[in-house]
Structures are given as structure tokens and as C-alpha cells.
Amino acid sequence: MILSIESSCDDSSLALTRIADHKLLFHTKLSQDSHHSPFGGVVPEIASRLHAQNLPMLLEKIKDFLCATYNTRTPFAPLKAIAIANRPGLSVTLSEGMCMANALALSLEIPLLCLNHLKGHIYSLFIDKPTQIGEGLGVLLVSGGHTQILHIRDYHHITLVAQSLDDSFGESFDKVAKMLSLGYPGGPIVESYAKNYSGTLLPMPIPLLHDKRLAYSFSGLKNAVRLEIAKTQDNLSKEQICASFQEAACTHILHKLRIYFQQYSDSFTHFGVVGGASANTLLRTKIESLCQEFDKTLLLAPLEFCADNAAMIGRLACEAYAHKEFSPLSDTISPKSFPEDFYKDC
């Protein structure tokens, strides 16, 4: 089995995944939301300190599970590799996970797998199941730090088709929630306010509506929200603003996805939606309709594995282990993906 570690941002998580059948055996996670909520977003130094506290506690849970399962005094003996997400993410938090990964791999004398966090999100679609790429797989990745359209031919061929020019989809929800003093994380809060509103929506700009590029942008929409907030501050207006913003943001996502479907429809049969912000109900509903229109099979990660987690890293690690993509012990981390992680052309 593989022990996987996730510490790319503000979620501390460890998991055990069986290599033979990709079965998730154990998963544990500690969220830091309550610590960052007063600041309206993630504070890197706080996140790093909490990882330093949380990761050893989670490792004890892993140890207890292995001891109970295998009735042995050498709980880590069944491990065949250690997997760590070492990119992209916050450098100060990636370092905490990397320190643990190096220490475990060195002391246990087993291979280390350094993996791309975003690729982990893709493989969240296949936790506890075989890979379903078919004749091709299109993926929308929406999270607090990234908004991307990815095209997958196989494990080795993943193309970055489109990404945000500025804010991400998830980040824009966080910032709208902060402007409205609603708390953090903004995604579920803004969505809950939007669900409570059933009246007329405010006119919001759809970013890049007349731009033929496959790209996303949320800075202009965020500014439009700021202007609306300046007009009034009662509770009803907050619901109206949230609903109007969410509709415009999802419409923007769908507008560019439609272009992708039209241009690349012949090269994929399945379409997946991953990342923390993929839990948004309105977005899922709109994408489901789009997939039905283009006769594509929609794949969705379980809600519990949409946000950052070690289970998705473990599932990706099974593929990396099969391809013997082992890494030397090092402190190599990166706030961005490596150039070789994704292709530029399908």
C-alpha cells in the first residue's frame, strides 16, 4: 500500500491506498477553516504552523489503523511507497508535508513519489475504482487557486487547454464572501445565500463573452460585485448579490466549456468536474445539461473528495507507482506546476 500526504494549502490529510486495486483503505483529514475564517482567507504562516501540529497527529491515526488491522508491532511494514503533493501550492505548507515524506521514505527505506496536486484532483474521479479515460477525458478543475480545462489522453498525456487569466472560480467566491462580510470559505456560504433568493437577478457582466479565446477571468465580475455592494447592505441585497454573482460566474464557466466541447468533442467521451469549487450545485447542474447535449458521460468526484485531500494523491500515486516514477529524497517544492507536468497542445 501507499501512504499519501497532502499539505498544499490549508488542509492536512493522510491516506492509505492499496496498490493492487486502488482501494482507499484509510483517510484522515483536519480542516483549518475556523482558524482562517477571521481573516477572510488562508494565512500561509498560520497554515504552516497548523500543518506542523496536525500532520504528526494524523500519522498516529494511520499507525493505530495499521496496528489494529495487521496486529503487528511494526505498523509501517506493509508500506511500499510514500506519496507527497509537492506542487503547486503554498511553499510554507508544502514544506511541512515534504519534511514528513522524506523522513518516512528515508527511515522505512521505501520509494518516494513527488506528485502534482492538480493531477491528484483529476484522479479524485477514480478513487476506489479503475481509471475511466475512455477514448479521451475532458476535465474542468475549479478550486480556490485554479480554474482550468484539461484534456487527458492517458496518464502521460495531459494537456492544459485553458486557465484563468487572474482570479480563480473558487477564489472569486471567497472574495465576494469577504466583501459581504459573510466568512470563509466563501464557496458554500455564497451558494447558501444564493439558494435563499428567488427574485430578479442583478445585471452582472459575463467575462470574456465576446472573446474567442479559451480562457477565464473573474476580476471584472468581482469588481461589478463590489460596485453593487456599495449601493446597499441589507440582508435581502446580500442574497440577491450572491445569486447574481453565482449565476454570472457559472454562466462564464459554461460559455467557455461550450467552446471547448465544440472544438474538441471528437477527442473525448467522458467529462469530469473536480476541485473544491466543483461541489457547487448550480455549476454541476449546468455542466450535466451540457454533457447531455453533447452526449458525453459526466464524471463527478464524491463530495467528500472534492476539496484537497490525501485520498486523491494516493489514487494518483498508484498510477505513478505502476509507471515507476520514483523521486529522489529532496526538499524540492514549487508554488507552480513544472513545465513538463502538462502539454500545451492536444
C-alpha positions in Angstrom: 0.0 0.0 0.0 1.0 3.7 -0.4 0.8 6.3 2.3 0.0 9.7 0.8 0.3 13.2 2.2 -1.5 16.4 1.2 -0.4 19.8 2.6 -0.6 22.1 -0.4 -2.7 24.7 1.3 -4.9 24.6 4.4 -6.0 21.0 4.7 -3.8 18.5 6.5 -4.5 15.0 5.2 -3.1 11.5 5.1 -4.4 8.3 3.4 -3.6 4.7 2.7 -4.3 3.3 -0.7 -3.9 -0.4 -1.8 -1.9 -0.6 -5.0 -3.4 -3.7 -6.5 -7.0 -2.5 -6.8 -6.7 1.3 -5.9 -8.8 0.7 -2.8 -8.8 3.5 -0.3 -8.2 1.8 3.0 -8.0 4.8 5.3 -8.3 8.5 5.0 -8.0 11.2 7.7 -8.1 15.0 7.4 -8.1 18.1 9.5 -9.5 21.3 8.2 -8.2 24.7 9.2 -11.2 26.7 8.1 -12.1 28.0 11.6 -8.5 29.3 12.0 -8.5 31.3 8.8 -12.2 32.5 8.8 -11.5 35.6 10.9 -9.1 36.8 8.1 -11.4 36.0 5.2 -8.8 33.8 3.6 -5.8 31.5 4.2 -2.9 33.0 6.1 0.2 31.0 5.0 2.1 31.3 8.2 -0.9 30.0 10.3 -1.5 27.2 7.8 2.2 26.1 8.0 2.2 26.1 11.8 -1.1 24.1 11.9 0.4 21.5 9.5 3.4 21.1 11.7 0.9 20.3 14.6 -1.7 18.3 12.6 0.4 16.0 10.4 2.1 14.1 13.2 -1.3 13.6 14.9 -2.7 12.2 11.6 0.2 9.9 11.3 -0.6 8.5 14.7 -4.1 7.7 13.4 -2.5 5.9 10.4 -0.3 4.0 12.8 -3.2 3.0 15.0 -5.2 1.8 12.0 -2.3 -0.3 10.7 -1.6 -1.8 14.1 -5.3 -2.8 14.6 -5.6 -4.1 11.0 -2.4 -6.1 10.9 -2.0 -6.9 14.6 1.7 -6.1 14.4 4.3 -4.0 16.3 5.8 -2.8 13.0 2.8 -1.0 11.6 4.6 0.6 8.6 5.9 -2.7 7.3 3.1 -3.1 4.6 4.0 0.3 3.0 5.6 0.2 -0.4 6.0 3.9 -1.0 5.3 7.4 0.3 3.5 9.9 -1.9 3.5 13.6 -1.4 2.0 16.5 -3.3 5.0 18.8 -3.8 3.5 21.2 -6.3 1.6 23.6 -6.8 0.7 25.2 -3.6 1.9 27.4 -0.8 5.7 26.9 -0.3 5.5 27.1 3.5 2.8 24.4 3.7 4.2 22.2 1.0 7.5 22.1 3.0 5.7 20.6 6.1 4.4 17.7 4.1 7.7 17.3 2.2 9.6 17.0 5.5 7.4 14.2 6.7 7.5 12.4 3.4 11.3 12.5 3.3 11.6 11.3 6.9 9.3 8.4 6.3 10.8 7.3 3.0 14.3 7.5 4.4 13.6 5.7 7.7 11.5 3.0 6.1 13.8 2.6 3.1 10.9 2.8 0.5 10.5 4.9 -2.6 9.2 8.5 -2.6 6.6 9.7 -5.2 6.5 13.5 -5.6 3.3 14.4 -7.4 1.4 17.3 -8.9 -1.5 18.3 -6.7 -3.7 19.2 -9.7 -3.2 15.8 -11.3 -4.4 14.5 -7.9 -7.6 16.3 -8.4 -8.1 14.6 -11.8 -7.6 11.2 -10.1 -10.2 12.0 -7.4 -12.6 10.9 -10.1 -11.2 7.4 -9.8 -10.9 6.8 -6.0 -11.8 3.2 -5.3 -12.3 2.4 -9.0 -10.4 1.8 -12.2 -9.4 4.8 -14.4 -12.2 5.8 -16.8 -10.5 7.8 -19.5 -12.1 6.0 -22.4 -11.3 7.5 -25.8 -10.4 10.7 -24.0 -11.3 12.6 -20.9 -12.0 16.3 -20.6 -11.8 17.9 -17.1 -12.9 21.1 -15.6 -10.8 21.9 -12.5 -12.2 24.6 -10.3 -10.7 25.3 -6.9 -9.6 28.1 -4.6 -6.3 28.5 -6.6 -7.0 27.3 -10.1 -9.6 27.3 -12.9 -8.5 25.0 -15.8 -9.8 23.0 -18.6 -7.6 19.9 -19.0 -7.6 17.3 -21.8 -6.4 13.8 -20.9 -5.4 11.1 -23.4 -3.7 8.8 -20.9 -1.6 9.1 -17.7 1.3 10.6 -19.6 -0.6 13.0 -21.8 -2.5 15.7 -20.0 -3.0 19.0 -21.9 -3.7 22.4 -20.3 -6.3 23.8 -22.7 -7.4 26.8 -20.8 -7.0 28.6 -17.4 -7.9 31.8 -15.6 -6.0 35.0 -16.5 -6.5 36.3 -13.0 -8.6 35.1 -10.1 -9.9 31.5 -9.9 -13.5 30.5 -9.8 -13.2 29.4 -6.1 -11.1 32.5 -5.2 -13.8 34.8 -6.6 -16.4 33.2 -4.3 -14.0 33.7 -1.3 -13.5 37.4 -2.2 -17.2 38.1 -2.7 -17.9 36.5 0.7 -15.2 38.6 2.2 -16.6 41.8 0.7 -20.0 40.9 2.1 -18.5 40.0 5.5 -20.0 36.5 5.2 -17.0 34.5 6.4 -14.7 31.8 5.0 -14.6 29.6 3.0 -16.8 31.6 0.6 -18.0 28.9 -1.8 -20.6 27.2 0.4 -21.5 30.4 2.1 -22.2 32.4 -1.1 -24.1 29.3 -2.5 -26.3 29.1 0.6 -27.2 32.8 0.3 -27.9 32.4 -3.4 -30.3 29.5 -2.7 -32.3 31.6 -0.4 -33.0 34.2 -3.1 -35.7 33.6 -5.8 -36.2 37.1 -7.2 -34.9 39.2 -10.0 -31.1 38.9 -10.6 -28.9 41.9 -10.9 -27.3 42.5 -14.3 -23.7 41.2 -14.0 -21.1 41.2 -16.8 -20.2 37.8 -18.3 -16.4 37.9 -18.5 -14.8 37.5 -22.0 -18.2 37.0 -23.5 -17.1 38.2 -26.9 -13.5 37.0 -26.7 -13.0 33.8 -28.7 -10.0 32.7 -26.6 -10.4 29.6 -24.4 -9.6 31.4 -21.1 -11.3 32.6 -17.9 -11.3 35.8 -16.0 -13.1 36.8 -12.8 -11.6 40.1 -11.8 -14.1 42.2 -13.7 -17.0 40.3 -12.3 -15.6 40.7 -8.8 -15.4 44.4 -9.4 -19.0 44.5 -10.5 -20.0 42.9 -7.3 -18.0 45.5 -5.4 -20.0 48.2 -7.0 -23.3 46.6 -6.2 -22.3 46.1 -2.6 -21.6 49.9 -2.3 -25.2 50.6 -3.1 -26.9 48.8 -0.2 -26.1 46.4 2.7 -29.4 44.8 3.9 -29.8 41.0 4.1 -32.0 40.8 1.1 -29.5 42.6 -1.1 -26.7 40.2 0.1 -28.8 37.2 -1.1 -29.5 39.0 -4.4 -25.9 39.8 -4.9 -24.8 36.3 -4.1 -27.3 34.8 -6.5 -26.5 37.2 -9.3 -22.8 36.7 -8.9 -23.1 32.9 -8.8 -25.2 32.9 -11.9 -22.8 35.1 -13.9 -19.7 33.1 -12.7 -21.3 29.8 -13.7 -22.5 31.2 -17.0 -18.9 32.3 -17.7 -17.6 28.8 -17.0 -20.3 27.2 -19.2 -19.7 29.7 -22.1 -16.1 28.7 -22.4 -16.8 25.0 -21.8 -19.3 25.1 -24.7 -16.5 26.3 -27.0 -14.2 23.5 -25.7 -16.9 20.9 -26.4 -17.5 22.3 -29.9 -13.8 22.3 -30.7 -12.7 19.0 -29.0 -15.9 16.9 -28.9 -14.5 14.3 -31.2 -11.5 13.6 -28.9 -13.2 12.8 -25.6 -16.1 10.6 -24.5 -16.1 11.4 -20.7 -16.0 14.7 -19.0 -15.1 15.2 -15.3 -15.5 18.1 -12.9 -13.0 18.2 -10.0 -11.7 20.6 -7.3 -13.1 22.1 -4.2 -15.4 24.5 -6.0 -16.9 21.6 -8.1 -19.2 21.0 -5.2 -21.3 24.0 -6.3 -24.7 22.7 -7.1 -25.6 25.2 -9.8 -22.4 24.6 -11.7 -22.9 20.8 -11.6 -26.4 21.1 -12.9 -25.4 23.3 -15.8 -22.5 21.0 -16.7 -24.8 18.0 -16.5 -27.1 19.6 -19.1 -24.1 20.4 -21.3 -22.8 16.8 -21.2 -26.3 15.6 -22.1 -26.4 18.0 -25.1 -23.1 16.7 -26.4 -23.7 13.1 -25.4 -20.8 12.9 -23.0 -20.5 10.8 -19.8 -20.3 13.1 -16.8 -17.9 12.0 -14.1 -18.0 13.7 -10.6 -15.7 13.2 -7.6 -17.5 12.3 -4.4 -18.3 15.5 -2.5 -16.0 14.5 0.4 -13.1 14.3 -2.0 -13.7 17.5 -4.0 -11.6 19.7 -1.7 -7.9 19.0 -1.1 -7.3 15.5 0.3 -4.7 12.8 0.5 -7.0 10.1 -1.0 -6.7 11.7 -4.4 -2.9 11.9 -4.0 -2.9 8.2 -3.1 -5.0 7.3 -6.2 -2.6 9.2 -8.4 0.3 7.6 -6.6 -1.0 4.1 -7.7 -0.5 5.2 -11.3 2.9 6.7 -10.7 4.0 3.6 -8.8 2.9 1.4 -11.7 5.0 3.6 -14.0 7.9 3.5 -11.5 8.1 7.3 -11.4 10.1 7.4 -8.2 11.7 10.6 -6.9 15.0 11.1 -5.1 14.8 12.3 -1.5 14.9 16.1 -1.7 13.3 19.3 -0.5 12.0 20.3 -4.0 8.7 22.1 -3.8 7.1 24.6 -6.1 4.3 27.1 -5.9 3.5 26.3 -9.6 3.4 23.2 -11.7 6.5 22.2 -13.5 6.6 23.0 -17.3 6.7 19.2 -18.0 3.6 18.5 -16.0 1.2 19.5 -18.8 1.3 19.7 -22.6 0.4 22.9 -24.4 -1.3 21.3 -27.4 -3.7 18.4 -27.7 
